[in-house]
Amino acid sequence: MPRTKLRFGAGVYNITMKHIGTQLRKNLSKTRETERGELMKYFVQKLNRGRLRDGLPQISMGRMGKLLEKIPTKDLYYLKRVCDDAPNFSKKFWWLLDPKKHQE
């Protein structure tokens, strides 16, 4: 296969070097995983299962992030444990998130 005439340095970079984007995608996917994100995914999956059955629209990760933004991570573990022990996960979740229910 004959090579065409190349200008000084043209094409050499692309032949020997990989694009930086290939490395960034791999690193970003690993570094973006947090325990808070894992809990959010857990809540989204559990709630969307019931919402789908009831004909309601699914909750996105962005919406879940907005709902849980002021709750510390340690309290999310408590919320998960209490909701898992409840007979109706969704009902308990929404009741615990509503501050009006807890004021005396």
PyMOL commands that set and color helices and strands:
alter all, ss='L'
color gray80, all
select helices_A, chain A and resi 12-16+20-31+35-54+61-68+73-85+89-97+99-102
alter helices_A, ss='H'
color red, helices_A
deselect
rebuild
show_as cartoon
